[in-house]
Amino acid sequence: MRNFLIGICTVFCGSTVIKAQDVYLSIPENNIFNRSEFTSVPTRVMTNANRTNWDYAFLGFGPTAPTFTSVSGPNFTHSSSSFTLPGSTLLWQLESMGGQLPATGISGYLPGFQAFSTSAIKWYEPPTSILFGGGFNRGNINFTFKIPASQFAANAFRAGNYTMDISQNYNDFAPRNFKTILVIPSSIRWLTTSLTKYIEISSLNDYRITGTKVFSLDNTEIANTVDFNFWAKAASANIQFTSSKGVPGTRSIASIKLGSNGSALMTKALSANFQNFSAANFNVVAGNRTNFTPELYVSAEDFKNNFFEAGTYTFELNLNAISADNSINSLQNTAVQLKVLPRSEITIPSSGRNVNFNFNTAAQYTNGQSQMIPNQIILSNNENFEMYVKSDENYFKKGGLQTNINSNILQIGVDGSSVDIPLSKTPQKILFNGTPVLDRELNVRYTILPAGAQSLVGKENTTYSINVYYSFTAI
């Protein structure tokens, strides 16, 4: 009875050891997203409780090589979808039997890394005859598994389990049938590392373009094992503005739209609330990396009205890649800085470059003269400003030589202002408290008062000239 009970115990204990156990290989997201080779630790696939030698034919010749055969097809199959991974994705090689590699003799050898197949694949080649001592230890039969980097680049690894059913040909190795399961984690990760976007405007011509202004946020790369949507918002409803003179202000974030170069994103006005900008789900693709280029759009009118003044405009974008089932997400913030450099222009069309006073009658000497030159100056300035006028000399010239006719007989003012400034070599203000403006046309008034005109009586009948200069000063 005692021996009988010991026999029963041995049977039950043996059944515990040889219980079928599937092989689970958890693939780290770093290997998937970085496309770097995955190599497992030695992993138990089977156990051997009894035998120490291979099967041989009669008289010990003609070994039976141990094999693996896929009985579920050539591919790994996803557990919850129709997606598959090719059998070549996973490679394997025997690592040890009972703690060490089997003995080899004549022609016995360890094959290199191989893939599962619907055909029987040898995982060890025993010696040609038992006479050469081709044995092995009892215990765990461990394998090393590998996924080459090229497989991560070539295939789409979706979150979940990919399974292949495997059969092996040795009765004394347990289990005879098992599943090899690749476990892919659910993950989304931003690979784009730039957390700031700097945009500089250095030309007034940018504000003369009639089309929509486009600012690229550069390539965005998101690694994913699940389908996701791209959500975005601004951290605030207002853009913070600091003028070139340090004066703070705000602009509405709604004047900026977010979209993409291509059809990846829908174009919508930004707000302080998250919106889904995805035109469709971003699916898991081969290589597990999604690339697209977000862009910011500002209409020509909004750009001129809201972003013309020199200074710095800043706002923060909150970007969020959220899985299609809303179970996981990955956030990234991008600080956007738009810097508008101080720029100013004074343009005088060729038709307004010469102002002529002709003194041909007594009345012209007696009463003086005045001329209004329409649209003589076109001015642009993106700062608060004052405009000044001066001459190159304090006296008119005749044939390049200085005369005694003082420049101050000529007075200059602008339409809409009652102030006329006597011309001198010292710059004098003719436009006060100007605000940022683009391509403003000014009518300029030139006057020689009666006293100035009368001082010309008796002067030589010829042409006298002087150069007039206009300039800005920021305030």
Residue pairs with C-beta under 8 A, 6 or more apart in sequence:
14 49
17 47
17 49
17 174
18 47
18 49
18 174
18 175
19 174
19 175
20 174
20 175
20 177
20 178
21 44
21 175
21 178
22 178
22 179
22 180
22 181
23 43
23 45
23 178
23 179
23 180
23 181
24 181
24 183
25 40
25 43
25 90
25 145
25 180
25 181
25 182
25 183
26 183
26 185
27 38
27 147
27 157
27 182
27 183
27 184
27 185
28 38
28 185
29 185
29 187
29 189
29 223
29 225
30 36
31 37
31 38
31 147
31 152
32 152
32 157
32 184
32 187
32 223
32 225
32 288
33 187
33 189
33 191
33 223
33 288
33 289
35 149
35 152
35 153
35 287
36 149
36 152
37 146
37 147
37 148
37 149
38 145
38 146
38 147
38 152
39 144
39 145
39 146
40 144
40 145
40 146
41 144
42 95
42 96
42 142
42 143
42 144
43 95
43 142
43 143
43 144
43 145
44 140
44 141
44 142
45 141
45 142
45 143
45 178
46 140
46 141
46 168
46 173
46 174
46 175
46 178
47 139
47 140
47 141
47 173
47 174
48 97
48 98
48 136
48 137
48 138
48 139
48 140
48 141
48 172
48 173
48 174
49 138
49 172
49 174
50 138
50 172
51 138
51 172
52 135
52 136
52 137
52 138
53 130
53 134
53 135
53 136
54 63
54 64
54 65
54 66
54 126
54 130
54 134
54 135
54 136
55 63
55 64
55 170
56 62
56 63
56 64
56 126
56 129
56 130
57 63
57 64
60 129
60 130
60 131
61 128
61 129
62 128
63 126
63 127
63 128
63 129
63 130
63 134
64 126
64 169
64 170
65 122
65 124
65 125
65 126
66 122
66 123
66 124
66 168
66 169
66 170
66 173
67 120
67 121
67 122
67 123
67 168
67 169
68 92
68 116
68 120
68 121
68 123
68 166
68 167
68 168
69 116
69 117
69 118
69 119
69 120
69 121
69 166
69 167
69 168
69 169
70 87
70 116
70 117
70 118
70 164
70 165
70 166
70 167
71 118
71 165
71 166
71 167
71 177
72 163
72 164
72 165
73 118
73 164
74 86
74 87
74 117
74 118
75 84
75 85
75 86
75 87
75 164
76 84
76 85
76 86
76 87
76 89
76 90
76 162
76 163
76 164
76 180
76 182
77 84
77 162
77 163
77 164
78 84
78 85
78 158
78 160
78 161
78 162
79 160
79 161
79 162
79 163
80 160
81 158
81 160
83 156
83 158
84 162
85 155
85 157
85 162
85 182
86 155
87 115
87 116
87 117
87 164
88 115
88 151
89 115
89 147
89 151
89 155
89 182
90 115
90 116
90 145
90 146
90 147
90 180
90 182
91 113
91 114
91 115
91 145
91 146
91 147
91 148
92 113
92 114
92 115
92 116
92 123
92 143
92 144
92 145
92 146
93 110
93 111
93 112
93 113
93 114
93 123
93 143
93 144
93 146
94 101
94 102
94 110
94 111
94 123
94 124
94 141
94 142
94 143
95 101
95 142
95 143
95 144
96 140
96 141
96 142
97 136
97 137
97 139
97 140
97 141
97 142
98 136
98 137
98 138
98 139
98 140
98 141
99 137
99 139
99 140
100 137
101 110
102 108
102 124
102 126
102 134
102 135
102 136
103 127
103 133
103 134
103 135
103 136
104 110
104 127
104 134
105 127
105 129
105 132
105 133
105 134
106 127
106 128
106 129
106 132
107 125
107 127
107 128
108 124
108 125
108 126
108 127
108 128
108 132
108 134
109 125
110 124
110 125
111 122
111 123
111 124
111 125
113 146
114 121
114 123
115 121
116 164
116 166
116 180
120 169
123 143
126 134
127 133
127 134
141 173
152 287
152 288
153 286
153 287
154 286
154 287
155 286
156 284
156 285
156 286
156 287
156 288
157 184
157 225
157 284
157 288
158 184
158 225
158 226
158 284
159 184
159 185
159 186
159 187
159 225
159 226
160 184
161 181
161 182
161 183
161 184
162 181
162 182
162 184
163 179
163 180
163 181
163 182
164 179
164 180
165 177
165 178
165 179
166 177
166 178
166 179
166 180
167 176
167 177
168 176
168 177
168 178
184 225
185 225
186 225
186 226
186 323
186 327
186 328
187 223
187 224
187 225
187 226
187 328
188 222
188 223
188 224
188 225
188 226
188 228
188 321
188 322
188 323
188 328
188 329
188 330
189 222
189 223
189 224
189 330
190 220
190 221
190 222
190 223
190 321
190 330
190 332
191 221
191 222
191 223
191 289
192 218
192 219
192 220
192 221
192 222
192 332
194 218
194 334
195 332
195 333
195 334
195 335
196 334
196 335
196 336
196 337
197 215
197 217
197 218
197 334
197 335
197 336
197 337
198 337
198 339
199 215
199 336
199 337
199 338
199 339
200 338
200 339
200 341
201 307
201 338
201 339
201 340
201 341
202 341
202 343
203 343
204 343
204 345
204 380
204 382
204 438
206 213
206 303
207 303
207 304
207 308
207 438
208 438
208 439
209 300
210 300
211 300
212 297
212 298
212 299
212 300
213 297
213 298
213 299
213 300
213 303
214 295
214 296
214 297
215 295
215 296
215 297
215 298
215 338
216 261
216 293
216 294
216 295
217 293
217 294
217 295
217 296
217 317
217 334
217 336
218 293
219 291
219 292
219 293
220 291
220 292
220 293
220 294
221 289
221 290
221 291
222 228
222 282
222 289
222 290
222 321
222 330
223 288
223 289
223 290
224 282
224 284
224 288
224 289
224 290
224 321
225 284
225 288
226 284
226 323
226 324
226 325
226 327
226 328
227 281
227 282
227 283
227 284
227 323
227 324
228 281
228 282
228 290
228 321
228 322
228 323
228 324
228 329
229 276
229 278
229 281
229 282
229 321
229 322
229 324
230 264
230 265
230 276
230 277
230 278
230 282
230 319
230 320
230 321
231 274
231 275
231 276
231 277
231 319
231 320
231 321
231 322
232 258
232 270
232 274
232 275
232 277
232 294
232 317
232 318
232 319
232 320
233 270
233 271
233 272
233 273
233 274
233 275
233 317
233 318
234 253
234 256
234 270
234 271
234 272
234 315
234 316
234 317
234 318
235 272
235 315
235 316
235 317
235 318
235 333
236 253
236 272
236 315
236 316
237 252
237 253
237 254
237 271
237 272
238 250
238 251
238 252
238 253
238 315
239 250
239 251
239 252
239 253
239 256
239 313
239 314
239 315
240 248
240 250
240 313
240 314
240 315
241 248
241 249
241 250
241 251
241 309
241 311
241 312
241 313
241 314
242 248
242 249
242 311
242 312
243 249
243 309
243 310
243 311
243 383
244 310
244 311
244 342
244 383
244 474
245 383
245 384
245 474
247 311
251 306
251 307
251 313
252 306
253 270
253 271
253 272
253 315
254 269
254 270
254 271
255 269
255 298
255 299
255 302
255 306
256 269
256 270
256 296
256 297
256 298
256 315
257 267
257 268
257 269
257 270
257 296
257 297
257 298
258 265
258 267
258 268
258 270
258 277
258 294
258 295
258 296
258 297
258 317
259 265
259 266
259 267
259 268
259 277
259 294
259 295
259 297
260 277
260 292
260 293
260 294
260 295
261 292
261 293
261 295
262 292
262 293
263 279
264 278
264 279
264 282
264 292
265 277
265 278
265 279
265 292
265 294
266 277
266 278
266 279
267 297
268 275
268 277
270 317
274 318
274 320
281 324
282 290
282 321
294 319
296 336
298 306
298 307
304 438
307 313
307 338
307 340
308 340
308 382
308 436
308 438
309 340
309 382
309 383
309 436
310 340
310 341
310 342
310 343
310 382
310 383
310 436
311 339
311 340
312 337
312 338
312 339
312 340
313 337
313 338
313 339
313 340
314 335
314 336
314 337
314 338
315 335
315 336
316 333
316 334
316 335
316 336
317 333
317 334
317 335
317 336
318 331
318 333
319 331
319 332
319 333
319 334
320 329
320 330
320 331
320 332
321 329
321 330
322 328
322 329
323 329
340 382
342 382
342 383
342 474
343 380
343 381
343 382
344 379
344 380
344 381
344 382
344 383
344 385
344 472
344 474
345 378
345 379
345 380
345 381
346 377
346 378
346 379
346 387
346 470
346 471
346 472
347 377
347 378
347 379
348 376
348 377
348 378
348 470
349 375
349 376
349 378
352 373
352 375
352 376
352 377
352 444
355 371
355 373
355 446
355 468
357 369
357 371
357 446
357 448
358 364
359 365
359 369
359 453
359 456
364 453
365 453
365 454
365 456
365 457
366 450
366 453
366 454
367 450
367 453
368 447
368 448
368 449
368 450
368 451
368 452
368 453
369 447
369 448
369 453
370 445
370 446
370 447
370 448
371 445
371 446
371 447
372 415
372 443
372 444
372 445
372 446
373 443
373 444
373 445
373 446
374 443
375 441
375 442
375 443
376 442
376 443
376 444
377 414
377 441
377 442
377 444
377 470
378 439
378 440
378 441
378 442
379 387
379 437
379 439
379 440
379 442
379 472
380 437
380 438
380 439
380 440
381 434
381 436
381 437
381 472
381 474
382 436
382 438
383 436
383 474
383 475
384 433
384 434
384 435
384 436
384 474
384 475
385 431
385 434
385 472
385 473
385 474
385 475
386 429
386 431
386 432
386 433
386 434
386 472
386 473
386 475
387 414
387 429
387 430
387 431
387 434
387 470
387 471
387 472
387 473
388 427
388 428
388 429
388 430
388 470
388 471
388 472
388 473
389 412
389 421
389 423
389 427
389 428
389 430
389 468
389 469
389 470
389 471
390 423
390 424
390 425
390 426
390 427
390 428
390 468
390 469
390 471
391 407
391 423
391 424
391 425
391 466
391 467
391 468
391 469
392 425
392 466
392 467
392 469
393 402
393 407
393 425
393 466
393 467
394 406
394 407
394 408
394 424
394 425
395 402
395 403
395 404
395 405
395 406
395 407
395 466
396 403
396 405
396 406
396 407
396 464
396 465
396 466
397 403
397 464
397 465
397 466
398 460
398 462
398 463
398 464
398 465
399 462
403 459
403 464
405 455
405 456
405 459
405 464
407 422
407 423
407 424
407 425
407 466
408 422
408 423
408 424
408 452
409 422
409 448
409 449
409 452
409 453
409 455
409 456
410 422
410 423
410 446
410 447
410 448
410 452
410 466
411 420
411 421
411 422
411 423
411 446
411 447
411 448
411 449
412 420
412 421
412 423
412 430
412 444
412 445
412 446
412 447
412 468
413 419
413 420
413 421
413 430
413 444
413 445
413 447
414 430
414 431
414 442
414 443
414 444
414 445
415 442
415 443
415 444
415 445
417 430
417 431
417 432
419 430
420 445
420 447
421 428
421 429
421 430
422 428
423 466
423 468
427 471
431 442
433 475
